Amino acid sequence: MFMRQAVARQSGFTEDMAAKVPNYENEDLPASIKAALRLADAWLGAPSTVSRALIDDVRAHLTQAEVVDLIMELWKNSRNKMY
């Protein structure tokens, strides 16, 4: 098991949740997970689509520390794809 998988499981992420990610908008995932996935989709797919409404939605469901952590992870992973 990879370290990220262990941390995800310790944080409550399950295989059932992972199976729902591809169609997350239509699944019964928590609102905070959906908000984070919307941001990830926008950031990784077309960063110019990260709107004020999306940011407000993310902030409504995640703490400031969670938002910073998520953005840093997205930035790190998207930066890896540029080279």
matplotlib code that plots the C-alpha trace (Angstrom):
import matplotlib.pyplot as plt

x = [0.0, 1.3, 1.6, -1.1, -3.5, -2.8, -3.3, -6.5, -7.9, -6.9, -8.8, -12.0, -11.6, -12.9, -12.9, -16.6, -15.9, -13.1, -15.5, -17.9, -15.2, -15.6, -19.3, -19.1, -21.7, -24.4, -23.1, -24.0, -20.6, -20.3, -20.6, -17.1, -15.7, -17.7, -16.5, -12.9, -13.4, -14.9, -11.9, -9.6, -11.4, -11.3, -7.7, -6.3, -8.6, -8.7, -7.5, -9.2, -12.5, -11.8, -14.5, -15.4, -18.5, -16.4, -14.0, -16.9, -18.4, -15.1, -14.7, -18.2, -17.3, -13.6, -11.6, -8.9, -6.2, -7.9, -8.2, -4.6, -3.6, -5.8, -4.5, -0.8, -1.4, -3.1, -0.4, 2.3, 0.6, -0.2, 3.3, 4.7, 2.8, 4.3, 7.8]
y = [0.0, 3.5, 6.0, 8.2, 5.3, 4.7, 8.4, 8.5, 5.4, 6.9, 10.0, 8.0, 7.5, 4.1, 2.0, 2.6, 6.4, 5.8, 4.0, 7.0, 9.6, 9.2, 10.2, 12.2, 14.8, 12.1, 10.1, 10.3, 11.7, 14.4, 18.0, 18.7, 15.9, 17.1, 20.7, 19.5, 17.3, 20.2, 22.4, 19.6, 19.1, 22.8, 23.2, 20.2, 20.5, 24.2, 26.5, 29.5, 27.9, 28.3, 30.9, 33.0, 30.8, 27.7, 29.2, 30.3, 26.8, 25.2, 27.7, 26.9, 23.2, 23.2, 24.9, 27.4, 24.9, 22.2, 24.6, 25.6, 21.9, 21.0, 23.8, 23.0, 19.3, 20.3, 22.8, 20.2, 17.6, 19.9, 21.3, 17.8, 17.5, 20.6, 19.1]
z = [0.0, -0.9, 1.8, 0.3, 0.4, 4.0, 4.9, 2.8, 4.7, 8.0, 7.0, 6.2, 2.5, 1.4, -1.7, -2.0, -2.1, -4.7, -6.9, -6.9, -7.9, -11.8, -11.5, -8.3, -9.2, -9.3, -6.3, -2.6, -1.6, 1.1, -0.1, 1.0, -1.2, -4.2, -3.7, -3.6, -6.7, -8.6, -7.8, -8.8, -12.1, -12.9, -11.8, -13.6, -16.7, -17.4, -14.7, -16.3, -15.3, -11.5, -10.9, -7.9, -7.4, -7.3, -4.8, -2.6, -2.8, -1.8, 1.1, 2.3, 2.7, 3.6, 6.3, 5.2, 6.0, 3.9, 1.0, 1.2, 1.4, -1.6, -3.7, -2.9, -3.8, -7.1, -7.9, -7.2, -9.3, -12.2, -12.2, -12.6, -15.9, -17.4, -17.8]

ax = plt.figure().add_subplot(projection="3d")
ax.plot(x, y, z, "-o")
ax.set_aspect("equal")
plt.show()
